Amino acid sequence: MTEAVLVDAVRSPMGRGKAGGALSGIHPVDLLAQVLTALIDRTGVDPGSVDDVLVGCVGQNGEQSATVGRQAWLAAGYPVHVPSTTIERKCGSGQQAVDFATQGVMAGAYDVVIAAGVESMSRVPMGSARQGADPFGPGVRARFPDLVPQGVSAELVARQWGLTRSRLDEYSARSHRLAAAARDSGRFAREIVPITTPDGAKVTEDETIRAGTTAGKLAQLPVAFATEEFVARFPDVEWKITAGNSSQITDGAAAVLVMSAERAALLGLRPRARVVASAVCGDDPTLMLTGPIPATRKVLARAGLDLGRIDAVEVNEAFAPVPLAWLDSFSVDPDRVNPCGGAIALGHPLGASGVRLLTTLLNHLEATGGRYGLQTMCEAGGMANALIMERL
């Protein structure tokens, strides 16, 4: 089977996903177009040789409704014969784009493919496509009568794993501290590409990191999901989830160039990593956020590796209970998990996060000399993706 390699990976800075955020003035098509342009320019690959552009995006409505990758490719000025498609697996949409890209190369369907993700949460608000509609239907609700929003699921995970409010807040402060250290040391410089806004400003750094965050400050924030309805439904929950120990609503985009090893050699390109294995799985849709645990076991089995061989792990910080429940389920050094911070500090632009995690993980492996990296993320509906890469 053809080997799939990662030639390069880039991301935009992360902007706060609200009016006035650093990237809120730029159309999501143009945001992704600038990231695609940077990827092409850095690698020198002929854009006409790209077989497909696979783009993760959750909010496929409004400004992200017209096959956003296709429009971004055209906005970048690239050849019209190159197609694109949009992929939606909730928070794992970008990681699923990477999976499909590598699988396509391994199967011989692609020689050169781009996997990307984008989400402008300031311009296409989360959940705006529903407009009050019930996405589940009576059959699902009859089978799973306790379905709840993700924030409440995070509370249920915290209850099941016995996670205290102080532990959640301490972990969240750690995310900001590590992200600030990575930024200040120049660790993020290789992965971030500047974004020019319509008013001519250049955004070069993540807007979301709060270096002065402490557990004490986070402890002062009110809980976010303790509504009268849910307090009555779950009287034994000690409500703990706040804006401070949840991922930030964010604007961002990221992209990775995937090739067959043979094509990379032919073009004289030095791959940065190869994909060893990937896996997807489902888990309890009410707890919803626990999928990374079985997904990790599944991808390790496929790769023939154990966690002792993994040098760094990215577990998407949708809410602090997600990585903490993962840590409590495996015997692994916590310092190897999210070593550059995570979505609590960097933000979670839904469709882009899977490619952002890959980009950060790859750069960390290169900076530290690590060999294997694992990334995994929970997804709405109780699903998860997991991937293992090997630095080359």
JOBEL-V570606 format. One record per residue. N is the residue number from 1. SS is DSSP state (A for helix, B for strand, O for the rest). OMEGA is omega in whole degrees, -180 to 180 (* if undefined). Layout:
# JOBEL-V570606
N | SS | OMEGA
N | SS | OMEGA
This chain:
# JOBEL-V570606
1 | O | -179
2 | O | 179
3 | O | 177
4 | B | -180
5 | B | 177
6 | B | -176
7 | B | 178
8 | B | -180
9 | B | -178
10 | B | 175
11 | B | 172
12 | B | 164
13 | O | 176
14 | O | 179
15 | B | 179
16 | B | -173
17 | O | 180
18 | O | 178
19 | O | -178
20 | O | 175
21 | O | -173
22 | O | -178
23 | O | -175
24 | O | -179
25 | O | -176
26 | O | 178
27 | O | -179
28 | A | 176
29 | A | -178
30 | A | 175
31 | A | 179
32 | A | 180
33 | A | 180
34 | A | 178
35 | A | 177
36 | A | 179
37 | A | 179
38 | A | 180
39 | A | 179
40 | A | -178
41 | A | -179
42 | A | -177
43 | A | -177
44 | O | -180
45 | O | 176
46 | O | -178
47 | A | 178
48 | A | 180
49 | A | -179
50 | O | -178
51 | O | -177
52 | B | 176
53 | B | -176
54 | B | -170
55 | B | 173
56 | B | 178
57 | O | -177
58 | O | -179
59 | O | -177
60 | O | 178
61 | O | -180
62 | A | -176
63 | A | 178
64 | A | -169
65 | O | -171
66 | O | -174
67 | O | -167
68 | A | 179
69 | A | 177
70 | A | -179
71 | A | 179
72 | A | 179
73 | A | 178
74 | A | 179
75 | A | 179
76 | O | 178
77 | O | -174
78 | O | -172
79 | O | -175
80 | O | -178
81 | O | 180
82 | O | -177
83 | B | 177
84 | B | 173
85 | B | -179
86 | B | -174
87 | B | -179
88 | O | 168
89 | O | -179
90 | A | -174
91 | A | 179
92 | A | -175
93 | A | 180
94 | A | 178
95 | A | 176
96 | A | 175
97 | A | 177
98 | A | 179
99 | A | -179
100 | A | 179
101 | A | -179
102 | A | 178
103 | A | 178
104 | A | 177
105 | A | -178
106 | A | 180
107 | A | -179
108 | O | 179
109 | O | 179
110 | O | 165
111 | O | -179
112 | B | -178
113 | B | 176
114 | B | 170
115 | B | -175
116 | B | 175
117 | B | 180
118 | B | 172
119 | B | 172
120 | B | -173
121 | O | 174
122 | O | -175
123 | O | 176
124 | O | -173
125 | O | 179
126 | O | 178
127 | O | -176
128 | O | 180
129 | O | -177
130 | O | -179
131 | O | 176
132 | O | -179
133 | O | 175
134 | O | -178
135 | O | -173
136 | O | -178
137 | A | -174
138 | A | -179
139 | A | 179
140 | A | -178
141 | A | 176
142 | A | -179
143 | A | -178
144 | O | -174
145 | O | -177
146 | O | 179
147 | O | -176
148 | O | 174
149 | O | -175
150 | A | -180
151 | A | 177
152 | A | 175
153 | A | 178
154 | A | 176
155 | A | -179
156 | A | 176
157 | A | 179
158 | A | 178
159 | A | -175
160 | A | -178
161 | A | 178
162 | O | -177
163 | O | -179
164 | O | 177
165 | A | -179
166 | A | 179
167 | A | 178
168 | A | -177
169 | A | 176
170 | A | 178
171 | A | -178
172 | A | 176
173 | A | 176
174 | A | -179
175 | A | 179
176 | A | -179
177 | A | -179
178 | A | 178
179 | A | 178
180 | A | 179
181 | A | 178
182 | A | 177
183 | A | -174
184 | A | 179
185 | O | -177
186 | O | -178
187 | O | -178
188 | O | -172
189 | O | -177
190 | O | -174
191 | O | -177
192 | B | 173
193 | B | -178
194 | O | 177
195 | B | 178
196 | B | -179
197 | O | -179
198 | O | 179
199 | O | 175
200 | O | 179
201 | O | 176
202 | B | 177
203 | B | -173
204 | O | -178
205 | O | 177
206 | O | -179
207 | O | -166
208 | O | -173
209 | O | 176
210 | O | -172
211 | O | -177
212 | O | -178
213 | O | 175
214 | O | 177
215 | A | 179
216 | A | 177
217 | A | -180
218 | A | -179
219 | O | -179
220 | O | -177
221 | O | 179
222 | O | 176
223 | O | -170
224 | O | -169
225 | O | -178
226 | O | 176
227 | O | -180
228 | A | -180
229 | A | -174
230 | A | 175
231 | A | 179
232 | A | -179
233 | A | -175
234 | O | -175
235 | O | -179
236 | O | 178
237 | O | 172
238 | O | -167
239 | O | -170
240 | O | -172
241 | O | -180
242 | O | 174
243 | O | -177
244 | O | 178
245 | O | 174
246 | B | 175
247 | O | -179
248 | O | 172
249 | O | -163
250 | B | 169
251 | B | 178
252 | B | 178
253 | B | 179
254 | B | -178
255 | B | 179
256 | B | 178
257 | B | -178
258 | B | -179
259 | B | 164
260 | B | 179
261 | A | -180
262 | A | -180
263 | A | 178
264 | A | 178
265 | A | 180
266 | A | -179
267 | O | -180
268 | O | 180
269 | O | 179
270 | O | 179
271 | O | 179
272 | O | -178
273 | B | 171
274 | B | 177
275 | B | -179
276 | B | -179
277 | B | 172
278 | B | -179
279 | B | 172
280 | B | 178
281 | B | 173
282 | B | 178
283 | O | -176
284 | O | -177
285 | O | 177
286 | O | 171
287 | O | 168
288 | O | -168
289 | O | -174
290 | O | -177
291 | A | 179
292 | A | -179
293 | A | 176
294 | A | 178
295 | A | 177
296 | A | 179
297 | A | -177
298 | A | -177
299 | A | 176
300 | A | 179
301 | A | 179
302 | A | -178
303 | A | -175
304 | O | -178
305 | O | 169
306 | O | -175
307 | A | 176
308 | A | 179
309 | A | -176
310 | O | -175
311 | O | 179
312 | B | -178
313 | B | 171
314 | B | 174
315 | B | -172
316 | O | -177
317 | O | 176
318 | O | 172
319 | B | -177
320 | A | 179
321 | A | -176
322 | A | 178
323 | A | -180
324 | A | 175
325 | A | 177
326 | A | -180
327 | A | -179
328 | A | -179
329 | A | -178
330 | O | 175
331 | O | -176
332 | O | 178
333 | O | -180
334 | A | -179
335 | A | 179
336 | A | -177
337 | B | -179
338 | O | -173
339 | O | 177
340 | O | -174
341 | O | -178
342 | O | -172
343 | A | 175
344 | A | 178
345 | A | -174
346 | A | -179
347 | O | -173
348 | O | 173
349 | O | -159
350 | A | -175
351 | A | -177
352 | A | -168
353 | A | -179
354 | A | 179
355 | A | 175
356 | A | 178
357 | A | 180
358 | A | -178
359 | A | 180
360 | A | 180
361 | A | -180
362 | A | 180
363 | A | 178
364 | A | 178
365 | A | 179
366 | A | -178
367 | A | -175
368 | A | -178
369 | O | 178
370 | O | -179
371 | O | -175
372 | B | 174
373 | B | 178
374 | B | 174
375 | B | -180
376 | B | -180
377 | B | 177
378 | B | -177
379 | B | 179
380 | O | -178
381 | O | 179
382 | O | 179
383 | B | 177
384 | B | 170
385 | B | 172
386 | B | -178
387 | B | 173
388 | B | 176
389 | B | 174
390 | B | 177
391 | B | 179
392 | O | *
